[in-house]
């Protein structure tokens, strides 16, 4: 329940202007360990997050083909 002092806004007013600016992974049913391979497109998982801006731990990788099927979760650095 919202605090009475909080303002409410329609999602269209506060959402990002770019497509897929915020996306959660389709992980779970679409991202299975058997898709991982020794190299390819890195997957950032929860255990790669740290309290700083740096990623930690080992990454897993998926093929370009699998990554293409998960386009809404891909973030390409500028």
Beta strands, then each sheet from edge to edge (+ up, - down):
strand 1: 41-43
strand 2: 60-62
sheet 1: 1+ 2-
end
